[in-house]
Every structure is written in structure tokens, then in C-alpha cells.
Amino acid sequence: MNITADVLVVGAGIAGWTAALLAEQNGAKVVLIDKSPNGLGDGNTLMTSGSFNTAGKKPRCNPVELYEAVMAEGVAYPDLARAWANNCSRAVDWLKSCRISIAESNVGSLRLEPETEISLAPVYRKDVGRNILTKLKGRFQESGGSYSSEVEGIRLIRESGRIGGVVGRKGEEAVEFRSKSTVLTTGGFSANKEMVRKYIGHGAVECKLRGSKSCTGDGLRMALEVGAKAVNLKYFYGHLLSLKALTDDRFWPYPRLDSLVAEGILIDRNGNRFVDEGRGDVAVANELARRDDVTGSSLIFDQQAWDNAGGDAQAIFPHTPPANPWLMENDGCLYARETVQQLADALGIDRSHLARTLESFNQAAERESFAGFPIPRTGKTRPLRALLYGLKVVPGITFTMGGVLINGRAQVLNSSDEPIPGLYAAGDAIGGLMGGYRGGYTGGLAQAIVTGILAGESAAGFVKKP
């Protein structure tokens, strides 16, 4: 069976619905396919809290500020970063035109569908994403777009030097989707253990999956087969979680440990620090995931940090339960002891090693200098005093930051940084915006929506507008 369209979009996340709708609005005949049986796909958007984060800046600030914020990590690609920065404000206006409600805080951050009722089991599976996708899908179908579920993309069709669609499988039947332009919006590869092992680290398969199980790297695989260039594959967005998260779903995807990481130190099972905790929770989670021993680390902090975690600003919205008292109430692999020796015994760590690590850390914190330390500590810190806490942790991966490299028109590039004719990508399927030493998180929704807009418009560019 063959199906033809001007534009084929592969993947029904928010990037996919955005690209499909933009292509329709620009006069193209569009078909969107997804491997999930669900009417809205089964991607990470269904778990979103609605935060429209734009590299820590206001979406409507000067695009130069947005561009510089993204480029500060040193791993983003200028053409893509500039196009993203120039279209963040426009993306907000476009969302409003799709009747998606937006609330702006007093610091300029945006929330999509903020009136949506909160669900606490688990906290991120609310109706925010469902409401957004339902509105986009409704407008797409009203404008004549076609959607097919339960279609798995197998390979890209390459003919006469360009991409002409996708060979898919629906049940036992092979289906050819022929198109003038093809947009890959299949999400990242966080649920593909083989790719996680290959691109993030051998031990990263022990990380907790915080995101969708459908993100198996289908778009990356198909694009690499036709010569696409992939970048920033070792980076992901995620957080440290209690080790209990590996066996108890109540612990994913919360509570967030950001404030405890900021005040504590992370040690391996030998009692040694191995990372600069001042880089932030996302960067620390990435560092731990790339180690061979992913499940053998503990976060050490004190009573003051524990008390502060009870009023963690991260817990205010999206209503993430604070670490204190959540971890204690739910047996979250947390131990509180009066002495270093007692804590070492509880964690199964050599007493002398842990004592030396804490002593040297406290001395450096007292003199406010980590000069000469093999592992530096950036940012302001303080000594840790009894009562001491130890929390066994594991990285949780929400989505991968790397993927196929695109330019400012969302065209997929080959190894020579030249566009592959007829092939575009958006959302978590791309690389080139996120990642870096300090985490490099620019915002999942903002990346997906802005690149979806760029991909939809560019893919429909061959259609003569009326």
C-alpha cells in the first residue's frame, strides 16, 4: 500500500503536531504517522508540567540574550541557536493563536495550560500535555491533515539523491509513505538501552528512565542510515533520584534533589568525591551516568540542607513533593547519623575514606577555596556538620539532548554539514541546542515547538502559497 503527501511527519509528539500543523497552514498536504496506538502519540509531552523554559531567559527577551545563553556552554551550533533564539517569542504568539492558554510569572517564565488539574500519582502525568496535543491535533485535522497511528517507521526512502518518504509497518503490512519532504519528530533514544550504552556510557543502562518508553531512537537510526550527522549524543536532561526509584515507581519522577545537590557532596562507594556538585543537578546526573558504577554513589549533606529541602523552591511548581519529608516517609534509601563513622557503616563505605573526604571538603569550605583540589567546587558552599545524612542515588533520564544535526531551517545535515535534500527534523530527535559541562538545558517544550515551527514551514516551502 502506498500513501502520498506533500509533507510526511514521523512522530506525534508536540514537535510533530507543531510541524504538521505549520506545514498545513503553509499550504501543504500533510500526513502524520506514529507507532503508538494512542490518538495523541505516547511521547514525553504527555508527562510535561507545561514549563516553557528558554535557557533561563524570558522567551520575549532580546534574541541576542537567548542566543548567548545557548552558546555559553560551547556545544551548540550557531546557525541553529540563532534561529531558535529569533523564534522563541513568535512561538509563544503561535501557541496563543492555537488557543493554548499561557500564564506568565512575575519573573517572565511561562506555563502552558496552567489551569490543568494536578495529578499526584505520579506528579508529571497530568493533563497539561494531553490538553496541548488535543488542541493542536484538532486544528491539524480541521485544516485537512491526516493522522495514522500504529505505524512504525522502518527506513527512509532515498531516491535520486533526496529523501522521498518512509517505509513503515502497520501490523504485518508494509506501507510506503511517499512525500516531497519528510520531518523526523520521533523523540530521543532514552528508552533504547543499546543506544544509551553506546552514546552515553556503558553503565548508563542502569539509570532510571523518567521519560516515555516510546523514545527508542527510531528517527536517529533511520537518519544515520542515510548519512546524517549526529551531535551531542552523550548529554541528557535528567536529575538525581533516590536509588529506591529503580524498584519503586512512586519515586519517579520525583522528588527533585536540586537543593540537596547544591549543598552536599557526591561520593562513590569508596567514599571519594568525583564531581563538581556546583555545576548543578543536571550536570551531576550526566557525570554519574557516564561512570561504570552508576548505582554505587551517595549524596552526603547535613541537617541544615535537609531543613532547607523542606521548603525547596523547585517544589512550588509543578507541585513536586519536596525531598523533606518525602524521602524519609517513603524509605528512600536515606540514612541520618550523628557521626561520620556511623554514616559510613550505614552506607557500606570505608570509614577512613569517608572521614578524609569530609574533613578535606570542610577545610576547603571554611577557607572558601578549593584551589589544588583534584575535583574543584564552583559556587558558594559551607562545611557539613552533624547531623549528617546519606542518600543513595541514581541518575534519572528524562530525554536525550543529542540527535541529528539540523541547520536554522531544520534541514538535517550530513557529515559535511550539507543539507540532505527532503529531510527535516525537530524536537528531541535533533542535536545542536542542548548539552554541555553545566547541563546545557534550554527547555524541552521550547526546543520542540520552535524547531517544529521551523521544520513545518521549511518542509512546506515548495508549496506555492495562494
Secondary structure, 3 states (H helix, E strand, C coil): CEEEEEEEEECCCHHHHHHHHHHHHCCCCEEEECCCCCCCCCCHHHHCCCEECECCECCCCCHHHHHHHHHCCCCCCHHHHHHHHHHHHHHHHHHHHCCCCEEECCCCCEEECCCCCCCCCCCCCCCHHHHHHHHHHHHHHHCCCEEECCCEEEEEEEECCEEEEEEEEECCEEEEEEEEEEEECCCCCCCCHHHHHHHCCHHHHHCEECCCCCCCCHHHHHHHHCCECEECCCCEEEEEEEHHHHCCHHHCCCCCCHHHHHHCEEECCCCCECCCHHHCHHHHHHHHHCCCCCCCEEEEEEHHHHHHHCCCHHHCCCCCCCHHHHHHHCCCCEEEECCHHHHHHHHCCCHHHHHHHHHHHHHHHHHCCCCCCCCCCCCCCCCCCCCEEEEEEEEEEEEECCEEEECCCCEEEECCCCEEEEEEECHHHEECCCCCCCCCCCCHHHHHHHHHHHHHHHHCCCCCCC
